[in-house]
Amino acid sequence: MKTAYLDIETSYAGTFTDQRLFRDYQHHRITLIGIRIMDDQTDAFIQLVGSDVTRANLMLLLKGVERLVTYNGRSVPDKVKGYVGFDFPVIAAQLGVVLDQEFAHRDLCPECWKKGLWGGLKAVEQSLGLKRKLPGKDGKWADEMWKRYETTRDEALKNEVLAYNREDVMMLRCVEEALEKR
């Protein structure tokens, strides 16, 4: 089955500083979409960056994909807590496509809850004994680094955010495999 693991990075321009900012989808500008596409013959990683983040480019990359995998990406309430995720609602708000209406979708977040694994992706990775090469970074860090990159055009900052996003995407498969073993 051709599967795409997907994660976004955003730059937040809204006014919330608490948990409400995660539901303020209109004020998150997508700066980066990382996608790992796997099937029997292929294991490819692609990133749409900055102005390349368009609906047309995203749908072109996902052509032929049978299933998407995210962590907290869903646009519909889950069956565990009734929460909506983040990635797909932001993509819907910014690019006008609801990915879990277009593709079969596996959201690892509620699956982790069912197994007693709580928290964000990094906390779940730690609970599962998975190690990161770039520890100590999160979405807030990525937002700050991207904003600094936009101001300074320092390619090293951009490359750090790209590496962070790549690790997030690659860890989705690691979490999926660990859940299947539990």
Rosetta constraint file for C-alpha pairs under 8 A:
AtomPair CA 1 CA 39 HARMONIC 5.74 0.50
AtomPair CA 1 CA 40 HARMONIC 7.60 0.50
AtomPair CA 1 CA 66 HARMONIC 6.37 0.50
AtomPair CA 1 CA 67 HARMONIC 7.55 0.50
AtomPair CA 2 CA 37 HARMONIC 6.97 0.50
AtomPair CA 2 CA 38 HARMONIC 5.69 0.50
AtomPair CA 2 CA 39 HARMONIC 4.51 0.50
AtomPair CA 2 CA 40 HARMONIC 7.78 0.50
AtomPair CA 2 CA 64 HARMONIC 7.22 0.50
AtomPair CA 2 CA 65 HARMONIC 5.07 0.50
AtomPair CA 2 CA 66 HARMONIC 5.33 0.50
AtomPair CA 2 CA 67 HARMONIC 6.66 0.50
AtomPair CA 3 CA 37 HARMONIC 5.66 0.50
AtomPair CA 3 CA 38 HARMONIC 5.29 0.50
AtomPair CA 3 CA 39 HARMONIC 6.37 0.50
AtomPair CA 3 CA 65 HARMONIC 5.73 0.50
AtomPair CA 3 CA 66 HARMONIC 5.94 0.50
AtomPair CA 3 CA 67 HARMONIC 4.85 0.50
AtomPair CA 3 CA 68 HARMONIC 5.78 0.50
AtomPair CA 3 CA 69 HARMONIC 7.29 0.50
AtomPair CA 4 CA 35 HARMONIC 6.19 0.50
AtomPair CA 4 CA 36 HARMONIC 5.39 0.50
AtomPair CA 4 CA 37 HARMONIC 4.34 0.50
AtomPair CA 4 CA 38 HARMONIC 6.35 0.50
AtomPair CA 4 CA 62 HARMONIC 7.39 0.50
AtomPair CA 4 CA 65 HARMONIC 6.49 0.50
AtomPair CA 4 CA 67 HARMONIC 6.32 0.50
AtomPair CA 4 CA 68 HARMONIC 4.84 0.50
AtomPair CA 4 CA 69 HARMONIC 6.17 0.50
AtomPair CA 5 CA 35 HARMONIC 5.47 0.50
AtomPair CA 5 CA 36 HARMONIC 5.01 0.50
AtomPair CA 5 CA 37 HARMONIC 6.48 0.50
AtomPair CA 5 CA 68 HARMONIC 5.83 0.50
AtomPair CA 5 CA 69 HARMONIC 4.71 0.50
AtomPair CA 5 CA 70 HARMONIC 6.05 0.50
AtomPair CA 5 CA 169 HARMONIC 6.13 0.50
AtomPair CA 5 CA 170 HARMONIC 7.81 0.50
AtomPair CA 5 CA 172 HARMONIC 6.64 0.50
AtomPair CA 5 CA 173 HARMONIC 7.24 0.50
AtomPair CA 6 CA 33 HARMONIC 7.12 0.50
AtomPair CA 6 CA 34 HARMONIC 5.69 0.50
AtomPair CA 6 CA 35 HARMONIC 4.61 0.50
AtomPair CA 6 CA 36 HARMONIC 6.66 0.50
AtomPair CA 6 CA 68 HARMONIC 6.97 0.50
AtomPair CA 6 CA 69 HARMONIC 6.29 0.50
AtomPair CA 6 CA 70 HARMONIC 5.59 0.50
AtomPair CA 6 CA 169 HARMONIC 6.05 0.50
AtomPair CA 7 CA 33 HARMONIC 5.93 0.50
AtomPair CA 7 CA 34 HARMONIC 5.38 0.50
AtomPair CA 7 CA 35 HARMONIC 6.77 0.50
AtomPair CA 7 CA 70 HARMONIC 6.52 0.50
AtomPair CA 7 CA 71 HARMONIC 7.83 0.50
AtomPair CA 7 CA 73 HARMONIC 7.92 0.50
AtomPair CA 7 CA 87 HARMONIC 6.88 0.50
AtomPair CA 7 CA 165 HARMONIC 7.12 0.50
AtomPair CA 7 CA 168 HARMONIC 6.96 0.50
AtomPair CA 7 CA 169 HARMONIC 5.84 0.50
AtomPair CA 8 CA 30 HARMONIC 6.84 0.50
AtomPair CA 8 CA 31 HARMONIC 7.63 0.50
AtomPair CA 8 CA 32 HARMONIC 5.61 0.50
AtomPair CA 8 CA 33 HARMONIC 4.45 0.50
AtomPair CA 8 CA 34 HARMONIC 6.19 0.50
AtomPair CA 8 CA 87 HARMONIC 6.26 0.50
AtomPair CA 8 CA 165 HARMONIC 7.37 0.50
AtomPair CA 9 CA 30 HARMONIC 5.99 0.50
AtomPair CA 9 CA 31 HARMONIC 5.69 0.50
AtomPair CA 9 CA 32 HARMONIC 5.09 0.50
AtomPair CA 9 CA 33 HARMONIC 6.50 0.50
AtomPair CA 9 CA 139 HARMONIC 6.80 0.50
AtomPair CA 9 CA 142 HARMONIC 6.97 0.50
AtomPair CA 9 CA 143 HARMONIC 7.24 0.50
AtomPair CA 9 CA 165 HARMONIC 7.10 0.50
AtomPair CA 10 CA 28 HARMONIC 5.61 0.50
AtomPair CA 10 CA 29 HARMONIC 5.28 0.50
AtomPair CA 10 CA 30 HARMONIC 4.35 0.50
AtomPair CA 10 CA 31 HARMONIC 5.10 0.50
AtomPair CA 10 CA 32 HARMONIC 6.85 0.50
AtomPair CA 10 CA 139 HARMONIC 7.82 0.50
AtomPair CA 10 CA 142 HARMONIC 7.86 0.50
AtomPair CA 10 CA 143 HARMONIC 6.13 0.50
AtomPair CA 11 CA 28 HARMONIC 5.56 0.50
AtomPair CA 11 CA 29 HARMONIC 5.16 0.50
AtomPair CA 11 CA 30 HARMONIC 6.45 0.50
AtomPair CA 11 CA 31 HARMONIC 6.43 0.50
AtomPair CA 11 CA 143 HARMONIC 5.00 0.50
AtomPair CA 11 CA 144 HARMONIC 7.85 0.50
AtomPair CA 11 CA 146 HARMONIC 7.19 0.50
AtomPair CA 11 CA 147 HARMONIC 7.15 0.50
AtomPair CA 12 CA 27 HARMONIC 5.81 0.50
AtomPair CA 12 CA 28 HARMONIC 4.51 0.50
AtomPair CA 12 CA 29 HARMONIC 6.33 0.50
AtomPair CA 12 CA 143 HARMONIC 7.09 0.50
AtomPair CA 13 CA 27 HARMONIC 5.31 0.50
AtomPair CA 13 CA 28 HARMONIC 6.35 0.50
AtomPair CA 13 CA 29 HARMONIC 7.61 0.50
AtomPair CA 14 CA 21 HARMONIC 7.27 0.50
AtomPair CA 14 CA 24 HARMONIC 7.33 0.50
AtomPair CA 14 CA 27 HARMONIC 5.14 0.50
AtomPair CA 14 CA 28 HARMONIC 7.48 0.50
AtomPair CA 15 CA 21 HARMONIC 7.75 0.50
AtomPair CA 16 CA 20 HARMONIC 6.17 0.50
AtomPair CA 16 CA 21 HARMONIC 5.07 0.50
AtomPair CA 17 CA 21 HARMONIC 6.34 0.50
AtomPair CA 19 CA 23 HARMONIC 7.70 0.50
AtomPair CA 20 CA 24 HARMONIC 6.43 0.50
AtomPair CA 21 CA 25 HARMONIC 7.82 0.50
AtomPair CA 22 CA 86 HARMONIC 6.68 0.50
AtomPair CA 23 CA 86 HARMONIC 7.25 0.50
AtomPair CA 24 CA 28 HARMONIC 7.16 0.50
AtomPair CA 25 CA 86 HARMONIC 7.72 0.50
AtomPair CA 25 CA 89 HARMONIC 6.34 0.50
AtomPair CA 25 CA 90 HARMONIC 4.85 0.50
AtomPair CA 25 CA 93 HARMONIC 6.29 0.50
AtomPair CA 26 CA 90 HARMONIC 6.91 0.50
AtomPair CA 26 CA 93 HARMONIC 5.69 0.50
AtomPair CA 26 CA 94 HARMONIC 6.96 0.50
AtomPair CA 28 CA 90 HARMONIC 6.70 0.50
AtomPair CA 28 CA 94 HARMONIC 7.99 0.50
AtomPair CA 29 CA 94 HARMONIC 6.99 0.50
AtomPair CA 30 CA 50 HARMONIC 7.63 0.50
AtomPair CA 30 CA 53 HARMONIC 7.16 0.50
AtomPair CA 30 CA 90 HARMONIC 7.68 0.50
AtomPair CA 30 CA 91 HARMONIC 7.60 0.50
AtomPair CA 30 CA 94 HARMONIC 7.34 0.50
AtomPair CA 31 CA 49 HARMONIC 6.00 0.50
AtomPair CA 31 CA 50 HARMONIC 5.00 0.50
AtomPair CA 31 CA 53 HARMONIC 7.18 0.50
AtomPair CA 31 CA 146 HARMONIC 7.73 0.50
AtomPair CA 32 CA 47 HARMONIC 6.72 0.50
AtomPair CA 32 CA 48 HARMONIC 5.58 0.50
AtomPair CA 32 CA 49 HARMONIC 4.62 0.50
AtomPair CA 32 CA 50 HARMONIC 6.21 0.50
AtomPair CA 32 CA 53 HARMONIC 6.77 0.50
AtomPair CA 32 CA 162 HARMONIC 7.82 0.50
AtomPair CA 32 CA 165 HARMONIC 7.91 0.50
AtomPair CA 33 CA 47 HARMONIC 5.51 0.50
AtomPair CA 33 CA 48 HARMONIC 5.12 0.50
AtomPair CA 33 CA 49 HARMONIC 6.71 0.50
AtomPair CA 33 CA 53 HARMONIC 7.06 0.50
AtomPair CA 33 CA 165 HARMONIC 7.97 0.50
AtomPair CA 34 CA 45 HARMONIC 7.34 0.50
AtomPair CA 34 CA 46 HARMONIC 5.97 0.50
AtomPair CA 34 CA 47 HARMONIC 4.46 0.50
AtomPair CA 34 CA 48 HARMONIC 6.59 0.50
AtomPair CA 34 CA 165 HARMONIC 6.29 0.50
AtomPair CA 34 CA 166 HARMONIC 6.36 0.50
AtomPair CA 34 CA 169 HARMONIC 6.43 0.50
AtomPair CA 35 CA 45 HARMONIC 5.72 0.50
AtomPair CA 35 CA 46 HARMONIC 5.33 0.50
AtomPair CA 35 CA 47 HARMONIC 6.22 0.50
AtomPair CA 35 CA 169 HARMONIC 6.71 0.50
AtomPair CA 36 CA 43 HARMONIC 6.96 0.50
AtomPair CA 36 CA 44 HARMONIC 5.57 0.50
AtomPair CA 36 CA 45 HARMONIC 4.34 0.50
AtomPair CA 36 CA 46 HARMONIC 6.42 0.50
AtomPair CA 36 CA 169 HARMONIC 6.71 0.50
AtomPair CA 36 CA 170 HARMONIC 7.28 0.50
AtomPair CA 37 CA 42 HARMONIC 7.07 0.50
AtomPair CA 37 CA 43 HARMONIC 5.70 0.50
AtomPair CA 37 CA 44 HARMONIC 5.24 0.50
AtomPair CA 37 CA 45 HARMONIC 6.39 0.50
AtomPair CA 37 CA 65 HARMONIC 7.81 0.50
AtomPair CA 38 CA 42 HARMONIC 5.24 0.50
AtomPair CA 38 CA 43 HARMONIC 4.48 0.50
AtomPair CA 38 CA 44 HARMONIC 6.57 0.50
AtomPair CA 39 CA 43 HARMONIC 6.72 0.50
AtomPair CA 47 CA 162 HARMONIC 7.93 0.50
AtomPair CA 48 CA 52 HARMONIC 5.36 0.50
AtomPair CA 48 CA 53 HARMONIC 5.24 0.50
AtomPair CA 48 CA 57 HARMONIC 7.80 0.50
AtomPair CA 48 CA 58 HARMONIC 7.72 0.50
AtomPair CA 49 CA 53 HARMONIC 5.82 0.50
AtomPair CA 52 CA 57 HARMONIC 6.99 0.50
AtomPair CA 53 CA 57 HARMONIC 6.76 0.50
AtomPair CA 53 CA 58 HARMONIC 7.06 0.50
AtomPair CA 54 CA 58 HARMONIC 6.15 0.50
AtomPair CA 54 CA 95 HARMONIC 6.44 0.50
AtomPair CA 55 CA 59 HARMONIC 6.06 0.50
AtomPair CA 55 CA 95 HARMONIC 5.20 0.50
AtomPair CA 55 CA 96 HARMONIC 7.24 0.50
AtomPair CA 55 CA 97 HARMONIC 7.21 0.50
AtomPair CA 56 CA 60 HARMONIC 6.07 0.50
AtomPair CA 57 CA 61 HARMONIC 6.27 0.50
AtomPair CA 58 CA 62 HARMONIC 6.30 0.50
AtomPair CA 59 CA 63 HARMONIC 6.06 0.50
AtomPair CA 65 CA 103 HARMONIC 7.74 0.50
AtomPair CA 66 CA 103 HARMONIC 6.43 0.50
AtomPair CA 66 CA 104 HARMONIC 6.48 0.50
AtomPair CA 67 CA 103 HARMONIC 5.83 0.50
AtomPair CA 67 CA 104 HARMONIC 4.71 0.50
AtomPair CA 67 CA 105 HARMONIC 5.48 0.50
AtomPair CA 67 CA 106 HARMONIC 7.33 0.50
AtomPair CA 68 CA 100 HARMONIC 7.95 0.50
AtomPair CA 68 CA 103 HARMONIC 6.63 0.50
AtomPair CA 68 CA 104 HARMONIC 6.28 0.50
AtomPair CA 68 CA 105 HARMONIC 4.74 0.50
AtomPair CA 68 CA 106 HARMONIC 6.19 0.50
AtomPair CA 69 CA 105 HARMONIC 5.87 0.50
AtomPair CA 69 CA 106 HARMONIC 4.80 0.50
AtomPair CA 69 CA 107 HARMONIC 5.80 0.50
AtomPair CA 69 CA 108 HARMONIC 7.21 0.50
AtomPair CA 69 CA 172 HARMONIC 7.49 0.50
AtomPair CA 70 CA 74 HARMONIC 7.72 0.50
AtomPair CA 70 CA 105 HARMONIC 7.85 0.50
AtomPair CA 70 CA 106 HARMONIC 6.56 0.50
AtomPair CA 70 CA 107 HARMONIC 5.02 0.50
AtomPair CA 70 CA 108 HARMONIC 6.21 0.50
AtomPair CA 70 CA 109 HARMONIC 7.96 0.50
AtomPair CA 70 CA 172 HARMONIC 6.85 0.50
AtomPair CA 71 CA 107 HARMONIC 5.39 0.50
AtomPair CA 71 CA 108 HARMONIC 4.95 0.50
AtomPair CA 71 CA 109 HARMONIC 5.08 0.50
AtomPair CA 71 CA 121 HARMONIC 6.70 0.50
AtomPair CA 71 CA 172 HARMONIC 7.04 0.50
AtomPair CA 72 CA 84 HARMONIC 7.81 0.50
AtomPair CA 72 CA 85 HARMONIC 4.56 0.50
AtomPair CA 72 CA 86 HARMONIC 5.99 0.50
AtomPair CA 72 CA 87 HARMONIC 7.06 0.50
AtomPair CA 72 CA 107 HARMONIC 6.04 0.50
AtomPair CA 72 CA 108 HARMONIC 6.91 0.50
AtomPair CA 72 CA 109 HARMONIC 5.21 0.50
AtomPair CA 72 CA 110 HARMONIC 7.72 0.50
AtomPair CA 73 CA 84 HARMONIC 7.96 0.50
AtomPair CA 73 CA 85 HARMONIC 4.69 0.50
AtomPair CA 73 CA 86 HARMONIC 5.04 0.50
AtomPair CA 73 CA 87 HARMONIC 4.38 0.50
AtomPair CA 73 CA 88 HARMONIC 5.29 0.50
AtomPair CA 73 CA 89 HARMONIC 7.72 0.50
AtomPair CA 73 CA 107 HARMONIC 6.33 0.50
AtomPair CA 74 CA 78 HARMONIC 7.73 0.50
AtomPair CA 74 CA 84 HARMONIC 6.03 0.50
AtomPair CA 74 CA 85 HARMONIC 4.63 0.50
AtomPair CA 74 CA 86 HARMONIC 6.72 0.50
AtomPair CA 74 CA 87 HARMONIC 6.92 0.50
AtomPair CA 74 CA 88 HARMONIC 5.61 0.50
AtomPair CA 74 CA 89 HARMONIC 7.30 0.50
AtomPair CA 74 CA 100 HARMONIC 6.74 0.50
AtomPair CA 74 CA 105 HARMONIC 7.88 0.50
AtomPair CA 74 CA 107 HARMONIC 6.44 0.50
AtomPair CA 75 CA 84 HARMONIC 5.54 0.50
AtomPair CA 75 CA 85 HARMONIC 5.82 0.50
AtomPair CA 75 CA 86 HARMONIC 7.29 0.50
AtomPair CA 75 CA 87 HARMONIC 7.86 0.50
AtomPair CA 75 CA 88 HARMONIC 5.30 0.50
AtomPair CA 75 CA 89 HARMONIC 5.18 0.50
AtomPair CA 75 CA 98 HARMONIC 7.24 0.50
AtomPair CA 75 CA 100 HARMONIC 6.83 0.50
AtomPair CA 76 CA 83 HARMONIC 7.59 0.50
AtomPair CA 76 CA 84 HARMONIC 5.28 0.50
AtomPair CA 76 CA 85 HARMONIC 7.40 0.50
AtomPair CA 77 CA 81 HARMONIC 7.73 0.50
AtomPair CA 77 CA 82 HARMONIC 4.54 0.50
AtomPair CA 77 CA 83 HARMONIC 4.58 0.50
AtomPair CA 77 CA 84 HARMONIC 4.41 0.50
AtomPair CA 77 CA 85 HARMONIC 7.54 0.50
AtomPair CA 78 CA 82 HARMONIC 4.77 0.50
AtomPair CA 78 CA 83 HARMONIC 5.52 0.50
AtomPair CA 78 CA 84 HARMONIC 6.51 0.50
AtomPair CA 78 CA 110 HARMONIC 6.66 0.50
AtomPair CA 79 CA 110 HARMONIC 7.66 0.50
AtomPair CA 80 CA 110 HARMONIC 6.25 0.50
AtomPair CA 80 CA 113 HARMONIC 7.49 0.50
AtomPair CA 80 CA 114 HARMONIC 7.39 0.50
AtomPair CA 81 CA 110 HARMONIC 7.96 0.50
AtomPair CA 85 CA 89 HARMONIC 7.10 0.50
AtomPair CA 86 CA 90 HARMONIC 6.23 0.50
AtomPair CA 87 CA 91 HARMONIC 6.15 0.50
AtomPair CA 88 CA 92 HARMONIC 5.94 0.50
AtomPair CA 88 CA 98 HARMONIC 6.26 0.50
AtomPair CA 88 CA 99 HARMONIC 6.17 0.50
AtomPair CA 88 CA 100 HARMONIC 7.34 0.50
AtomPair CA 89 CA 93 HARMONIC 6.09 0.50
AtomPair CA 89 CA 98 HARMONIC 7.18 0.50
AtomPair CA 90 CA 94 HARMONIC 6.00 0.50
AtomPair CA 91 CA 95 HARMONIC 5.34 0.50
AtomPair CA 91 CA 96 HARMONIC 6.82 0.50
AtomPair CA 91 CA 97 HARMONIC 6.60 0.50
AtomPair CA 91 CA 98 HARMONIC 7.06 0.50
AtomPair CA 91 CA 99 HARMONIC 7.90 0.50
AtomPair CA 92 CA 96 HARMONIC 4.53 0.50
AtomPair CA 92 CA 97 HARMONIC 4.71 0.50
AtomPair CA 92 CA 98 HARMONIC 5.00 0.50
AtomPair CA 92 CA 99 HARMONIC 7.61 0.50
AtomPair CA 93 CA 97 HARMONIC 7.92 0.50
AtomPair CA 98 CA 102 HARMONIC 6.66 0.50
AtomPair CA 99 CA 103 HARMONIC 6.01 0.50
AtomPair CA 100 CA 104 HARMONIC 6.24 0.50
AtomPair CA 100 CA 105 HARMONIC 5.72 0.50
AtomPair CA 107 CA 111 HARMONIC 7.10 0.50
AtomPair CA 108 CA 112 HARMONIC 6.09 0.50
AtomPair CA 108 CA 175 HARMONIC 7.81 0.50
AtomPair CA 108 CA 176 HARMONIC 6.94 0.50
AtomPair CA 109 CA 113 HARMONIC 6.48 0.50
AtomPair CA 109 CA 120 HARMONIC 7.91 0.50
AtomPair CA 109 CA 121 HARMONIC 7.82 0.50
AtomPair CA 110 CA 114 HARMONIC 6.31 0.50
AtomPair CA 111 CA 115 HARMONIC 6.68 0.50
AtomPair CA 112 CA 116 HARMONIC 6.35 0.50
AtomPair CA 112 CA 117 HARMONIC 4.88 0.50
AtomPair CA 112 CA 118 HARMONIC 6.78 0.50
AtomPair CA 112 CA 124 HARMONIC 7.60 0.50
AtomPair CA 112 CA 179 HARMONIC 7.44 0.50
AtomPair CA 113 CA 117 HARMONIC 5.11 0.50
AtomPair CA 113 CA 118 HARMONIC 5.75 0.50
AtomPair CA 117 CA 124 HARMONIC 5.93 0.50
AtomPair CA 117 CA 127 HARMONIC 7.05 0.50
AtomPair CA 118 CA 123 HARMONIC 7.26 0.50
AtomPair CA 118 CA 124 HARMONIC 6.39 0.50
AtomPair CA 119 CA 123 HARMONIC 5.47 0.50
AtomPair CA 119 CA 124 HARMONIC 6.22 0.50
AtomPair CA 120 CA 124 HARMONIC 6.29 0.50
AtomPair CA 121 CA 125 HARMONIC 6.12 0.50
AtomPair CA 122 CA 126 HARMONIC 6.32 0.50
AtomPair CA 123 CA 127 HARMONIC 6.27 0.50
AtomPair CA 124 CA 128 HARMONIC 6.18 0.50
AtomPair CA 124 CA 175 HARMONIC 7.95 0.50
AtomPair CA 125 CA 129 HARMONIC 6.22 0.50
AtomPair CA 125 CA 130 HARMONIC 4.98 0.50
AtomPair CA 125 CA 131 HARMONIC 7.17 0.50
AtomPair CA 125 CA 171 HARMONIC 7.88 0.50
AtomPair CA 125 CA 175 HARMONIC 6.66 0.50
AtomPair CA 126 CA 130 HARMONIC 5.57 0.50
AtomPair CA 126 CA 131 HARMONIC 6.95 0.50
AtomPair CA 128 CA 175 HARMONIC 7.68 0.50
AtomPair CA 128 CA 178 HARMONIC 7.00 0.50
AtomPair CA 130 CA 174 HARMONIC 7.74 0.50
AtomPair CA 132 CA 167 HARMONIC 7.55 0.50
AtomPair CA 133 CA 167 HARMONIC 7.85 0.50
AtomPair CA 134 CA 164 HARMONIC 6.91 0.50
AtomPair CA 134 CA 167 HARMONIC 7.69 0.50
AtomPair CA 137 CA 141 HARMONIC 5.88 0.50
AtomPair CA 137 CA 142 HARMONIC 7.40 0.50
AtomPair CA 137 CA 164 HARMONIC 7.47 0.50
AtomPair CA 138 CA 142 HARMONIC 6.32 0.50
AtomPair CA 139 CA 143 HARMONIC 6.13 0.50
AtomPair CA 140 CA 144 HARMONIC 6.25 0.50
AtomPair CA 141 CA 145 HARMONIC 6.09 0.50
AtomPair CA 142 CA 146 HARMONIC 6.01 0.50
AtomPair CA 142 CA 161 HARMONIC 5.65 0.50
AtomPair CA 142 CA 164 HARMONIC 7.62 0.50
AtomPair CA 143 CA 147 HARMONIC 6.21 0.50
AtomPair CA 144 CA 148 HARMONIC 6.18 0.50
AtomPair CA 145 CA 149 HARMONIC 6.05 0.50
AtomPair CA 145 CA 157 HARMONIC 6.05 0.50
AtomPair CA 145 CA 158 HARMONIC 7.33 0.50
AtomPair CA 145 CA 161 HARMONIC 6.86 0.50
AtomPair CA 146 CA 150 HARMONIC 6.16 0.50
AtomPair CA 146 CA 157 HARMONIC 7.06 0.50
AtomPair CA 146 CA 158 HARMONIC 6.40 0.50
AtomPair CA 146 CA 161 HARMONIC 6.93 0.50
AtomPair CA 147 CA 151 HARMONIC 6.36 0.50
AtomPair CA 148 CA 152 HARMONIC 6.07 0.50
AtomPair CA 148 CA 153 HARMONIC 7.82 0.50
AtomPair CA 148 CA 157 HARMONIC 7.48 0.50
AtomPair CA 149 CA 153 HARMONIC 4.85 0.50
AtomPair CA 149 CA 154 HARMONIC 5.42 0.50
AtomPair CA 149 CA 155 HARMONIC 7.09 0.50
AtomPair CA 149 CA 157 HARMONIC 5.61 0.50
AtomPair CA 149 CA 158 HARMONIC 5.92 0.50
AtomPair CA 154 CA 158 HARMONIC 6.88 0.50
AtomPair CA 155 CA 159 HARMONIC 6.05 0.50
AtomPair CA 156 CA 160 HARMONIC 6.23 0.50
AtomPair CA 157 CA 161 HARMONIC 6.52 0.50
AtomPair CA 158 CA 162 HARMONIC 6.25 0.50
AtomPair CA 159 CA 163 HARMONIC 6.09 0.50
AtomPair CA 160 CA 164 HARMONIC 6.15 0.50
AtomPair CA 161 CA 165 HARMONIC 6.15 0.50
AtomPair CA 162 CA 166 HARMONIC 6.13 0.50
AtomPair CA 163 CA 167 HARMONIC 6.25 0.50
AtomPair CA 164 CA 168 HARMONIC 6.35 0.50
AtomPair CA 165 CA 169 HARMONIC 6.26 0.50
AtomPair CA 166 CA 170 HARMONIC 6.13 0.50
AtomPair CA 167 CA 171 HARMONIC 5.96 0.50
AtomPair CA 168 CA 172 HARMONIC 6.55 0.50
AtomPair CA 169 CA 173 HARMONIC 7.48 0.50
AtomPair CA 170 CA 174 HARMONIC 6.90 0.50
AtomPair CA 171 CA 175 HARMONIC 6.08 0.50
AtomPair CA 172 CA 176 HARMONIC 6.13 0.50
AtomPair CA 173 CA 177 HARMONIC 6.15 0.50
AtomPair CA 174 CA 178 HARMONIC 6.17 0.50
AtomPair CA 175 CA 179 HARMONIC 6.09 0.50
AtomPair CA 176 CA 180 HARMONIC 6.32 0.50
AtomPair CA 177 CA 181 HARMONIC 6.49 0.50
AtomPair CA 178 CA 182 HARMONIC 6.52 0.50
